[in-house]
Amino acid sequence: MVIAVGEPFHAVVHHYGYGPIKLQTFLCSILDGEPRASVHNELRWVTPEEMMSFDFAPADLPIVARLIGHQ
Protein backbone atom coordinates (compact mmCIF):
# COMPACT_ATOMS: atom_id res chain seq x y z
CA MET A 1 0.00 0.00 0.00
CA VAL A 2 1.23 3.51 -0.75
CA ILE A 3 0.12 6.34 1.52
CA ALA A 4 0.71 10.06 1.82
CA VAL A 5 1.43 11.04 5.41
CA GLY A 6 -0.21 14.33 6.25
CA GLU A 7 -0.29 16.57 9.27
CA PRO A 8 0.01 15.28 12.84
CA PHE A 9 -3.39 14.37 14.27
CA HIS A 10 -2.93 13.59 17.96
CA ALA A 11 -0.24 12.45 20.38
CA VAL A 12 -0.86 10.51 23.58
CA VAL A 13 1.45 9.46 26.38
CA HIS A 14 -0.04 6.63 28.41
CA HIS A 15 1.51 5.05 31.49
CA TYR A 16 1.15 1.29 31.72
CA GLY A 17 2.50 -0.80 34.60
CA TYR A 18 5.69 -1.53 32.65
CA GLY A 19 6.27 2.11 31.70
CA PRO A 20 5.05 4.92 29.47
CA ILE A 21 4.37 4.72 25.74
CA LYS A 22 3.85 7.56 23.28
CA LEU A 23 1.47 7.19 20.35
CA GLN A 24 1.79 9.77 17.59
CA THR A 25 -0.91 9.66 14.91
CA PHE A 26 -1.10 11.39 11.54
CA LEU A 27 -3.82 12.08 8.99
CA CYS A 28 -3.02 9.99 5.91
CA SER A 29 -4.43 9.29 2.46
CA ILE A 30 -4.27 6.07 0.48
CA LEU A 31 -2.58 6.69 -2.86
CA ASP A 32 -2.46 3.12 -4.15
CA GLY A 33 -3.25 -0.41 -3.04
CA GLU A 34 -5.51 -1.91 -0.41
CA PRO A 35 -4.98 -2.30 3.34
CA ARG A 36 -4.32 -5.84 4.55
CA ALA A 37 -3.94 -7.36 7.98
CA SER A 38 -0.35 -8.13 8.92
CA VAL A 39 -0.45 -7.99 12.73
CA HIS A 40 -4.16 -8.39 13.46
CA ASN A 41 -6.56 -11.07 12.21
CA GLU A 42 -8.88 -8.72 10.38
CA LEU A 43 -9.40 -5.16 9.13
CA ARG A 44 -12.70 -3.30 8.72
CA TRP A 45 -13.79 0.09 7.46
CA VAL A 46 -16.20 1.49 10.05
CA THR A 47 -17.84 4.82 10.71
CA PRO A 48 -16.55 6.89 13.63
CA GLU A 49 -19.73 6.08 15.57
CA GLU A 50 -19.16 2.33 15.09
CA MET A 51 -15.66 2.60 16.54
CA MET A 52 -17.00 2.81 20.08
CA SER A 53 -18.34 -0.76 19.83
CA PHE A 54 -14.76 -2.10 19.69
CA ASP A 55 -12.46 -2.87 22.61
CA PHE A 56 -9.46 -0.52 22.39
CA ALA A 57 -6.34 -0.45 24.52
CA PRO A 58 -6.40 2.35 27.12
CA ALA A 59 -3.72 4.31 25.24
CA ASP A 60 -5.87 4.29 22.09
CA LEU A 61 -9.01 5.76 23.67
CA PRO A 62 -8.04 9.48 23.53
CA ILE A 63 -7.15 9.08 19.84
CA VAL A 64 -10.44 7.32 19.08
CA ALA A 65 -12.38 10.02 20.96
CA ARG A 66 -10.64 12.76 18.98
CA LEU A 67 -11.23 10.90 15.71
CA ILE A 68 -14.94 10.63 16.45
CA GLY A 69 -15.10 14.36 17.17
CA HIS A 70 -13.02 15.19 14.07
CA GLN A 71 -15.75 14.21 11.59
PyMOL Python script that loads the backbone (N, CA, C, O; Angstrom):
from pymol import cmd

cmd.read_pdbstr("""\
ATOM      1  N   MET A   1       0.836  -1.163   0.000  1.00  0.00           N
ATOM      2  CA  MET A   1       0.000   0.000   0.000  1.00  0.00           C
ATOM      3  C   MET A   1       0.890   1.236   0.000  1.00  0.00           C
ATOM      4  O   MET A   1       1.927   1.255   0.662  1.00  0.00           O
ATOM      5  N   VAL A   2       0.502   2.237  -0.715  1.00  0.00           N
ATOM      6  CA  VAL A   2       1.234   3.509  -0.748  1.00  0.00           C
ATOM      7  C   VAL A   2       0.337   4.569  -0.116  1.00  0.00           C
ATOM      8  O   VAL A   2      -0.824   4.728  -0.495  1.00  0.00           O
ATOM      9  N   ILE A   3       0.895   5.286   0.851  1.00  0.00           N
ATOM     10  CA  ILE A   3       0.124   6.338   1.517  1.00  0.00           C
ATOM     11  C   ILE A   3       0.874   7.655   1.474  1.00  0.00           C
ATOM     12  O   ILE A   3       2.092   7.693   1.302  1.00  0.00           O
ATOM     13  N   ALA A   4       0.124   8.733   1.634  1.00  0.00           N
ATOM     14  CA  ALA A   4       0.706  10.059   1.825  1.00  0.00           C
ATOM     15  C   ALA A   4       0.470  10.429   3.280  1.00  0.00           C
ATOM     16  O   ALA A   4      -0.673  10.500   3.731  1.00  0.00           O
ATOM     17  N   VAL A   5       1.549  10.664   4.012  1.00  0.00           N
ATOM     18  CA  VAL A   5       1.433  11.042   5.414  1.00  0.00           C
ATOM     19  C   VAL A   5       1.218  12.544   5.484  1.00  0.00           C
ATOM     20  O   VAL A   5       2.012  13.327   4.962  1.00  0.00           O
ATOM     21  N   GLY A   6       0.139  12.929   6.133  1.00  0.00           N
ATOM     22  CA  GLY A   6      -0.211  14.334   6.249  1.00  0.00           C
ATOM     23  C   GLY A   6       0.186  14.918   7.590  1.00  0.00           C
ATOM     24  O   GLY A   6       1.187  14.522   8.188  1.00  0.00           O
ATOM     25  N   GLU A   7      -0.604  15.853   8.046  1.00  0.00           N
ATOM     26  CA  GLU A   7      -0.290  16.573   9.269  1.00  0.00           C
ATOM     27  C   GLU A   7      -0.485  15.700  10.507  1.00  0.00           C
ATOM     28  O   GLU A   7      -1.279  14.760  10.486  1.00  0.00           O
ATOM     29  N   PRO A   8       0.235  16.006  11.582  1.00  0.00           N
ATOM     30  CA  PRO A   8       0.009  15.279  12.844  1.00  0.00           C
ATOM     31  C   PRO A   8      -1.441  15.442  13.285  1.00  0.00           C
ATOM     32  O   PRO A   8      -2.036  16.509  13.134  1.00  0.00           O
ATOM     33  N   PHE A   9      -1.999  14.361  13.833  1.00  0.00           N
ATOM     34  CA  PHE A   9      -3.395  14.375  14.265  1.00  0.00           C
ATOM     35  C   PHE A   9      -3.514  14.485  15.782  1.00  0.00           C
ATOM     36  O   PHE A   9      -4.204  15.367  16.293  1.00  0.00           O
ATOM     37  N   HIS A  10      -2.838  13.587  16.501  1.00  0.00           N
ATOM     38  CA  HIS A  10      -2.935  13.591  17.963  1.00  0.00           C
ATOM     39  C   HIS A  10      -1.792  12.773  18.538  1.00  0.00           C
ATOM     40  O   HIS A  10      -1.386  11.766  17.957  1.00  0.00           O
ATOM     41  N   ALA A  11      -1.279  13.201  19.666  1.00  0.00           N
ATOM     42  CA  ALA A  11      -0.238  12.453  20.379  1.00  0.00           C
ATOM     43  C   ALA A  11      -0.739  12.149  21.784  1.00  0.00           C
ATOM     44  O   ALA A  11      -1.378  12.985  22.424  1.00  0.00           O
ATOM     45  N   VAL A  12      -0.443  10.950  22.251  1.00  0.00           N
ATOM     46  CA  VAL A  12      -0.864  10.509  23.582  1.00  0.00           C
ATOM     47  C   VAL A  12       0.310   9.850  24.278  1.00  0.00           C
ATOM     48  O   VAL A  12       1.013   9.032  23.684  1.00  0.00           O
ATOM     49  N   VAL A  13       0.522  10.202  25.524  1.00  0.00           N
ATOM     50  CA  VAL A  13       1.454   9.463  26.383  1.00  0.00           C
ATOM     51  C   VAL A  13       0.605   8.752  27.414  1.00  0.00           C
ATOM     52  O   VAL A  13      -0.158   9.382  28.146  1.00  0.00           O
ATOM     53  N   HIS A  14       0.740   7.433  27.470  1.00  0.00           N
ATOM     54  CA  HIS A  14      -0.035   6.630  28.414  1.00  0.00           C
ATOM     55  C   HIS A  14       0.932   5.822  29.264  1.00  0.00           C
ATOM     56  O   HIS A  14       1.906   5.259  28.764  1.00  0.00           O
ATOM     57  N   HIS A  15       0.645   5.776  30.556  1.00  0.00           N
ATOM     58  CA  HIS A  15       1.512   5.045  31.487  1.00  0.00           C
ATOM     59  C   HIS A  15       0.887   3.700  31.832  1.00  0.00           C
ATOM     60  O   HIS A  15      -0.142   3.623  32.503  1.00  0.00           O
ATOM     61  N   TYR A  16       1.534   2.648  31.356  1.00  0.00           N
ATOM     62  CA  TYR A  16       1.147   1.287  31.721  1.00  0.00           C
ATOM     63  C   TYR A  16       2.014   0.848  32.894  1.00  0.00           C
ATOM     64  O   TYR A  16       2.944   1.561  33.271  1.00  0.00           O
ATOM     65  N   GLY A  17       1.731  -0.298  33.471  1.00  0.00           N
ATOM     66  CA  GLY A  17       2.500  -0.804  34.599  1.00  0.00           C
ATOM     67  C   GLY A  17       3.975  -1.009  34.288  1.00  0.00           C
ATOM     68  O   GLY A  17       4.812  -0.907  35.185  1.00  0.00           O
ATOM     69  N   TYR A  18       4.305  -1.291  33.050  1.00  0.00           N
ATOM     70  CA  TYR A  18       5.687  -1.527  32.649  1.00  0.00           C
ATOM     71  C   TYR A  18       6.392  -0.250  32.204  1.00  0.00           C
ATOM     72  O   TYR A  18       7.598  -0.266  31.958  1.00  0.00           O
ATOM     73  N   GLY A  19       5.657   0.851  32.096  1.00  0.00           N
ATOM     74  CA  GLY A  19       6.269   2.114  31.702  1.00  0.00           C
ATOM     75  C   GLY A  19       5.403   2.876  30.721  1.00  0.00           C
ATOM     76  O   GLY A  19       4.359   2.388  30.290  1.00  0.00           O
ATOM     77  N   PRO A  20       5.839   4.076  30.368  1.00  0.00           N
ATOM     78  CA  PRO A  20       5.048   4.915  29.466  1.00  0.00           C
ATOM     79  C   PRO A  20       5.259   4.544  27.999  1.00  0.00           C
ATOM     80  O   PRO A  20       6.312   4.036  27.612  1.00  0.00           O
ATOM     81  N   ILE A  21       4.227   4.810  27.192  1.00  0.00           N
ATOM     82  CA  ILE A  21       4.366   4.722  25.743  1.00  0.00           C
ATOM     83  C   ILE A  21       3.836   6.022  25.154  1.00  0.00           C
ATOM     84  O   ILE A  21       2.974   6.673  25.742  1.00  0.00           O
ATOM     85  N   LYS A  22       4.353   6.392  23.996  1.00  0.00           N
ATOM     86  CA  LYS A  22       3.853   7.563  23.284  1.00  0.00           C
ATOM     87  C   LYS A  22       3.326   7.096  21.939  1.00  0.00           C
ATOM     88  O   LYS A  22       4.025   6.418  21.186  1.00  0.00           O
ATOM     89  N   LEU A  23       2.077   7.468  21.644  1.00  0.00           N
ATOM     90  CA  LEU A  23       1.473   7.194  20.351  1.00  0.00           C
ATOM     91  C   LEU A  23       1.338   8.513  19.611  1.00  0.00           C
ATOM     92  O   LEU A  23       0.731   9.455  20.120  1.00  0.00           O
ATOM     93  N   GLN A  24       1.896   8.584  18.427  1.00  0.00           N
ATOM     94  CA  GLN A  24       1.787   9.766  17.586  1.00  0.00           C
ATOM     95  C   GLN A  24       1.019   9.362  16.338  1.00  0.00           C
ATOM     96  O   GLN A  24       1.447   8.460  15.618  1.00  0.00           O
ATOM     97  N   THR A  25      -0.101  10.008  16.071  1.00  0.00           N
ATOM     98  CA  THR A  25      -0.909   9.659  14.909  1.00  0.00           C
ATOM     99  C   THR A  25      -0.885  10.798  13.896  1.00  0.00           C
ATOM    100  O   THR A  25      -0.656  11.959  14.237  1.00  0.00           O
ATOM    101  N   PHE A  26      -1.126  10.432  12.648  1.00  0.00           N
ATOM    102  CA  PHE A  26      -1.098  11.390  11.541  1.00  0.00           C
ATOM    103  C   PHE A  26      -2.328  11.170  10.663  1.00  0.00           C
ATOM    104  O   PHE A  26      -2.844  10.055  10.584  1.00  0.00           O
ATOM    105  N   LEU A  27      -2.790  12.215  10.015  1.00  0.00           N
ATOM    106  CA  LEU A  27      -3.815  12.079   8.990  1.00  0.00           C
ATOM    107  C   LEU A  27      -3.128  11.609   7.716  1.00  0.00           C
ATOM    108  O   LEU A  27      -2.122  12.189   7.307  1.00  0.00           O
ATOM    109  N   CYS A  28      -3.653  10.574   7.089  1.00  0.00           N
ATOM    110  CA  CYS A  28      -3.021   9.987   5.907  1.00  0.00           C
ATOM    111  C   CYS A  28      -4.062   9.749   4.815  1.00  0.00           C
ATOM    112  O   CYS A  28      -5.261   9.681   5.084  1.00  0.00           O
ATOM    113  N   SER A  29      -3.587   9.626   3.603  1.00  0.00           N
ATOM    114  CA  SER A  29      -4.433   9.294   2.456  1.00  0.00           C
ATOM    115  C   SER A  29      -3.845   8.097   1.734  1.00  0.00           C
ATOM    116  O   SER A  29      -2.628   7.973   1.602  1.00  0.00           O
ATOM    117  N   ILE A  30      -4.721   7.214   1.268  1.00  0.00           N
ATOM    118  CA  ILE A  30      -4.274   6.068   0.478  1.00  0.00           C
ATOM    119  C   ILE A  30      -4.075   6.539  -0.961  1.00  0.00           C
ATOM    120  O   ILE A  30      -4.990   7.083  -1.580  1.00  0.00           O
ATOM    121  N   LEU A  31      -2.873   6.324  -1.482  1.00  0.00           N
ATOM    122  CA  LEU A  31      -2.576   6.689  -2.863  1.00  0.00           C
ATOM    123  C   LEU A  31      -2.726   5.504  -3.804  1.00  0.00           C
ATOM    124  O   LEU A  31      -3.134   5.660  -4.955  1.00  0.00           O
ATOM    125  N   ASP A  32      -2.389   4.300  -3.300  1.00  0.00           N
ATOM    126  CA  ASP A  32      -2.458   3.117  -4.152  1.00  0.00           C
ATOM    127  C   ASP A  32      -2.500   1.874  -3.270  1.00  0.00           C
ATOM    128  O   ASP A  32      -1.908   1.840  -2.191  1.00  0.00           O
ATOM    129  N   GLY A  33      -3.204   0.861  -3.744  1.00  0.00           N
ATOM    130  CA  GLY A  33      -3.249  -0.410  -3.041  1.00  0.00           C
ATOM    131  C   GLY A  33      -4.402  -0.497  -2.065  1.00  0.00           C
ATOM    132  O   GLY A  33      -5.211   0.423  -1.942  1.00  0.00           O
ATOM    133  N   GLU A  34      -4.458  -1.617  -1.379  1.00  0.00           N
ATOM    134  CA  GLU A  34      -5.513  -1.910  -0.411  1.00  0.00           C
ATOM    135  C   GLU A  34      -4.873  -2.287   0.919  1.00  0.00           C
ATOM    136  O   GLU A  34      -3.832  -2.943   0.943  1.00  0.00           O
ATOM    137  N   PRO A  35      -5.492  -1.874   2.031  1.00  0.00           N
ATOM    138  CA  PRO A  35      -4.975  -2.304   3.342  1.00  0.00           C
ATOM    139  C   PRO A  35      -5.121  -3.815   3.491  1.00  0.00           C
ATOM    140  O   PRO A  35      -6.047  -4.416   2.945  1.00  0.00           O
ATOM    141  N   ARG A  36      -4.203  -4.416   4.231  1.00  0.00           N
ATOM    142  CA  ARG A  36      -4.322  -5.845   4.546  1.00  0.00           C
ATOM    143  C   ARG A  36      -3.781  -6.074   5.945  1.00  0.00           C
ATOM    144  O   ARG A  36      -2.871  -5.379   6.397  1.00  0.00           O
ATOM    145  N   ALA A  37      -4.342  -7.041   6.612  1.00  0.00           N
ATOM    146  CA  ALA A  37      -3.941  -7.358   7.980  1.00  0.00           C
ATOM    147  C   ALA A  37      -2.572  -8.014   7.975  1.00  0.00           C
ATOM    148  O   ALA A  37      -2.344  -8.983   7.251  1.00  0.00           O
ATOM    149  N   SER A  38      -1.663  -7.489   8.781  1.00  0.00           N
ATOM    150  CA  SER A  38      -0.355  -8.127   8.921  1.00  0.00           C
ATOM    151  C   SER A  38      -0.060  -8.464  10.376  1.00  0.00           C
ATOM    152  O   SER A  38       0.702  -9.391  10.651  1.00  0.00           O
ATOM    153  N   VAL A  39      -0.647  -7.733  11.306  1.00  0.00           N
ATOM    154  CA  VAL A  39      -0.452  -7.993  12.729  1.00  0.00           C
ATOM    155  C   VAL A  39      -1.738  -8.518  13.358  1.00  0.00           C
ATOM    156  O   VAL A  39      -1.700  -9.391  14.225  1.00  0.00           O
ATOM    157  N   HIS A  40      -2.863  -7.990  12.923  1.00  0.00           N
ATOM    158  CA  HIS A  40      -4.165  -8.391  13.462  1.00  0.00           C
ATOM    159  C   HIS A  40      -4.837  -9.387  12.521  1.00  0.00           C
ATOM    160  O   HIS A  40      -4.419  -9.548  11.374  1.00  0.00           O
ATOM    161  N   ASN A  41      -5.864 -10.042  13.005  1.00  0.00           N
ATOM    162  CA  ASN A  41      -6.561 -11.065  12.212  1.00  0.00           C
ATOM    163  C   ASN A  41      -7.456 -10.488  11.133  1.00  0.00           C
ATOM    164  O   ASN A  41      -7.719 -11.143  10.124  1.00  0.00           O
ATOM    165  N   GLU A  42      -7.925  -9.263  11.339  1.00  0.00           N
ATOM    166  CA  GLU A  42      -8.879  -8.724  10.376  1.00  0.00           C
ATOM    167  C   GLU A  42      -8.827  -7.200  10.380  1.00  0.00           C
ATOM    168  O   GLU A  42      -8.418  -6.585  11.364  1.00  0.00           O
ATOM    169  N   LEU A  43      -9.245  -6.602   9.272  1.00  0.00           N
ATOM    170  CA  LEU A  43      -9.396  -5.155   9.126  1.00  0.00           C
ATOM    171  C   LEU A  43     -10.824  -4.871   8.712  1.00  0.00           C
ATOM    172  O   LEU A  43     -11.451  -5.685   8.032  1.00  0.00           O
ATOM    173  N   ARG A  44     -11.351  -3.706   9.122  1.00  0.00           N
ATOM    174  CA  ARG A  44     -12.700  -3.301   8.718  1.00  0.00           C
ATOM    175  C   ARG A  44     -12.728  -1.791   8.556  1.00  0.00           C
ATOM    176  O   ARG A  44     -12.090  -1.065   9.319  1.00  0.00           O
ATOM    177  N   TRP A  45     -13.466  -1.322   7.567  1.00  0.00           N
ATOM    178  CA  TRP A  45     -13.790   0.093   7.463  1.00  0.00           C
ATOM    179  C   TRP A  45     -15.060   0.296   8.269  1.00  0.00           C
ATOM    180  O   TRP A  45     -16.065  -0.370   8.021  1.00  0.00           O
ATOM    181  N   VAL A  46     -15.028   1.207   9.229  1.00  0.00           N
ATOM    182  CA  VAL A  46     -16.202   1.492  10.050  1.00  0.00           C
ATOM    183  C   VAL A  46     -16.383   2.999  10.155  1.00  0.00           C
ATOM    184  O   VAL A  46     -15.446   3.768   9.939  1.00  0.00           O
ATOM    185  N   THR A  47     -17.580   3.400  10.482  1.00  0.00           N
ATOM    186  CA  THR A  47     -17.836   4.816  10.714  1.00  0.00           C
ATOM    187  C   THR A  47     -17.271   5.199  12.078  1.00  0.00           C
ATOM    188  O   THR A  47     -17.055   4.327  12.919  1.00  0.00           O
ATOM    189  N   PRO A  48     -17.029   6.480  12.309  1.00  0.00           N
ATOM    190  CA  PRO A  48     -16.550   6.892  13.632  1.00  0.00           C
ATOM    191  C   PRO A  48     -17.484   6.440  14.759  1.00  0.00           C
ATOM    192  O   PRO A  48     -17.016   6.035  15.823  1.00  0.00           O
ATOM    193  N   GLU A  49     -18.796   6.506  14.533  1.00  0.00           N
ATOM    194  CA  GLU A  49     -19.735   6.080  15.573  1.00  0.00           C
ATOM    195  C   GLU A  49     -19.593   4.585  15.889  1.00  0.00           C
ATOM    196  O   GLU A  49     -19.739   4.182  17.043  1.00  0.00           O
ATOM    197  N   GLU A  50     -19.316   3.777  14.888  1.00  0.00           N
ATOM    198  CA  GLU A  50     -19.160   2.328  15.092  1.00  0.00           C
ATOM    199  C   GLU A  50     -17.890   1.987  15.866  1.00  0.00           C
ATOM    200  O   GLU A  50     -17.791   0.911  16.456  1.00  0.00           O
ATOM    201  N   MET A  51     -16.932   2.888  15.863  1.00  0.00           N
ATOM    202  CA  MET A  51     -15.660   2.603  16.540  1.00  0.00           C
ATOM    203  C   MET A  51     -15.839   2.341  18.031  1.00  0.00           C
ATOM    204  O   MET A  51     -15.083   1.563  18.614  1.00  0.00           O
ATOM    205  N   MET A  52     -16.815   2.971  18.649  1.00  0.00           N
ATOM    206  CA  MET A  52     -17.001   2.806  20.084  1.00  0.00           C
ATOM    207  C   MET A  52     -17.501   1.421  20.470  1.00  0.00           C
ATOM    208  O   MET A  52     -17.523   1.096  21.657  1.00  0.00           O
ATOM    209  N   SER A  53     -17.902   0.599  19.512  1.00  0.00           N
ATOM    210  CA  SER A  53     -18.339  -0.762  19.827  1.00  0.00           C
ATOM    211  C   SER A  53     -17.160  -1.736  19.898  1.00  0.00           C
ATOM    212  O   SER A  53     -17.351  -2.920  20.175  1.00  0.00           O
ATOM    213  N   PHE A  54     -15.944  -1.245  19.648  1.00  0.00           N
ATOM    214  CA  PHE A  54     -14.762  -2.096  19.688  1.00  0.00           C
ATOM    215  C   PHE A  54     -14.016  -1.902  21.004  1.00  0.00           C
ATOM    216  O   PHE A  54     -14.149  -0.871  21.662  1.00  0.00           O
ATOM    217  N   ASP A  55     -13.239  -2.897  21.369  1.00  0.00           N
ATOM    218  CA  ASP A  55     -12.464  -2.873  22.609  1.00  0.00           C
ATOM    219  C   ASP A  55     -11.056  -2.365  22.291  1.00  0.00           C
ATOM    220  O   ASP A  55     -10.246  -3.098  21.723  1.00  0.00           O
ATOM    221  N   PHE A  56     -10.765  -1.126  22.652  1.00  0.00           N
ATOM    222  CA  PHE A  56      -9.460  -0.523  22.395  1.00  0.00           C
ATOM    223  C   PHE A  56      -8.589  -0.573  23.632  1.00  0.00           C
ATOM    224  O   PHE A  56      -9.086  -0.615  24.758  1.00  0.00           O
ATOM    225  N   ALA A  57      -7.286  -0.568  23.414  1.00  0.00           N
ATOM    226  CA  ALA A  57      -6.339  -0.449  24.522  1.00  0.00           C
ATOM    227  C   ALA A  57      -6.499   0.934  25.151  1.00  0.00           C
ATOM    228  O   ALA A  57      -6.856   1.887  24.458  1.00  0.00           O
ATOM    229  N   PRO A  58      -6.240   1.057  26.450  1.00  0.00           N
ATOM    230  CA  PRO A  58      -6.401   2.353  27.115  1.00  0.00           C
ATOM    231  C   PRO A  58      -5.660   3.501  26.424  1.00  0.00           C
ATOM    232  O   PRO A  58      -6.176   4.617  26.368  1.00  0.00           O
ATOM    233  N   ALA A  59      -4.484   3.250  25.908  1.00  0.00           N
ATOM    234  CA  ALA A  59      -3.715   4.314  25.242  1.00  0.00           C
ATOM    235  C   ALA A  59      -4.385   4.784  23.956  1.00  0.00           C
ATOM    236  O   ALA A  59      -4.163   5.915  23.524  1.00  0.00           O
ATOM    237  N   ASP A  60      -5.198   3.936  23.343  1.00  0.00           N
ATOM    238  CA  ASP A  60      -5.870   4.292  22.088  1.00  0.00           C
ATOM    239  C   ASP A  60      -7.107   5.162  22.283  1.00  0.00           C
ATOM    240  O   ASP A  60      -7.510   5.875  21.364  1.00  0.00           O
ATOM    241  N   LEU A  61      -7.708   5.113  23.457  1.00  0.00           N
ATOM    242  CA  LEU A  61      -9.007   5.761  23.672  1.00  0.00           C
ATOM    243  C   LEU A  61      -9.016   7.263  23.415  1.00  0.00           C
ATOM    244  O   LEU A  61      -9.968   7.746  22.800  1.00  0.00           O
ATOM    245  N   PRO A  62      -8.008   8.041  23.848  1.00  0.00           N
ATOM    246  CA  PRO A  62      -8.041   9.475  23.529  1.00  0.00           C
ATOM    247  C   PRO A  62      -7.971   9.747  22.021  1.00  0.00           C
ATOM    248  O   PRO A  62      -8.563  10.710  21.536  1.00  0.00           O
ATOM    249  N   ILE A  63      -7.255   8.907  21.292  1.00  0.00           N
ATOM    250  CA  ILE A  63      -7.148   9.076  19.837  1.00  0.00           C
ATOM    251  C   ILE A  63      -8.486   8.757  19.180  1.00  0.00           C
ATOM    252  O   ILE A  63      -8.926   9.478  18.284  1.00  0.00           O
ATOM    253  N   VAL A  64      -9.136   7.679  19.620  1.00  0.00           N
ATOM    254  CA  VAL A  64     -10.444   7.316  19.084  1.00  0.00           C
ATOM    255  C   VAL A  64     -11.457   8.427  19.375  1.00  0.00           C
ATOM    256  O   VAL A  64     -12.235   8.802  18.498  1.00  0.00           O
ATOM    257  N   ALA A  65     -11.450   8.948  20.594  1.00  0.00           N
ATOM    258  CA  ALA A  65     -12.379  10.022  20.957  1.00  0.00           C
ATOM    259  C   ALA A  65     -12.166  11.250  20.080  1.00  0.00           C
ATOM    260  O   ALA A  65     -13.130  11.877  19.641  1.00  0.00           O
ATOM    261  N   ARG A  66     -10.918  11.589  19.827  1.00  0.00           N
ATOM    262  CA  ARG A  66     -10.638  12.760  18.981  1.00  0.00           C
ATOM    263  C   ARG A  66     -11.055  12.486  17.531  1.00  0.00           C
ATOM    264  O   ARG A  66     -11.577  13.370  16.853  1.00  0.00           O
ATOM    265  N   LEU A  67     -10.823  11.270  17.067  1.00  0.00           N
ATOM    266  CA  LEU A  67     -11.227  10.902  15.708  1.00  0.00           C
ATOM    267  C   LEU A  67     -12.736  11.005  15.543  1.00  0.00           C
ATOM    268  O   LEU A  67     -13.213  11.505  14.524  1.00  0.00           O
ATOM    269  N   ILE A  68     -13.484  10.542  16.522  1.00  0.00           N
ATOM    270  CA  ILE A  68     -14.939  10.626  16.454  1.00  0.00           C
ATOM    271  C   ILE A  68     -15.384  12.077  16.412  1.00  0.00           C
ATOM    272  O   ILE A  68     -16.318  12.405  15.680  1.00  0.00           O
ATOM    273  N   GLY A  69     -14.752  12.947  17.166  1.00  0.00           N
ATOM    274  CA  GLY A  69     -15.096  14.356  17.174  1.00  0.00           C
ATOM    275  C   GLY A  69     -14.582  15.124  15.980  1.00  0.00           C
ATOM    276  O   GLY A  69     -14.997  16.261  15.757  1.00  0.00           O
ATOM    277  N   HIS A  70     -13.684  14.530  15.200  1.00  0.00           N
ATOM    278  CA  HIS A  70     -13.024  15.188  14.070  1.00  0.00           C
ATOM    279  C   HIS A  70     -13.861  15.160  12.801  1.00  0.00           C
ATOM    280  O   HIS A  70     -13.543  15.858  11.838  1.00  0.00           O
ATOM    281  N   GLN A  71     -14.920  14.370  12.783  1.00  0.00           N
ATOM    282  CA  GLN A  71     -15.749  14.207  11.590  1.00  0.00           C
ATOM    283  C   GLN A  71     -15.911  15.519  10.952  1.00  0.00           C
ATOM    284  O   GLN A  71     -16.577  15.627   9.922  1.00  0.00           O
TER     285      GLN A  71
END
""", "prot")
cmd.dss("prot")
cmd.show_as("cartoon", "prot")
cmd.util.cbc("prot")
cmd.orient("prot")
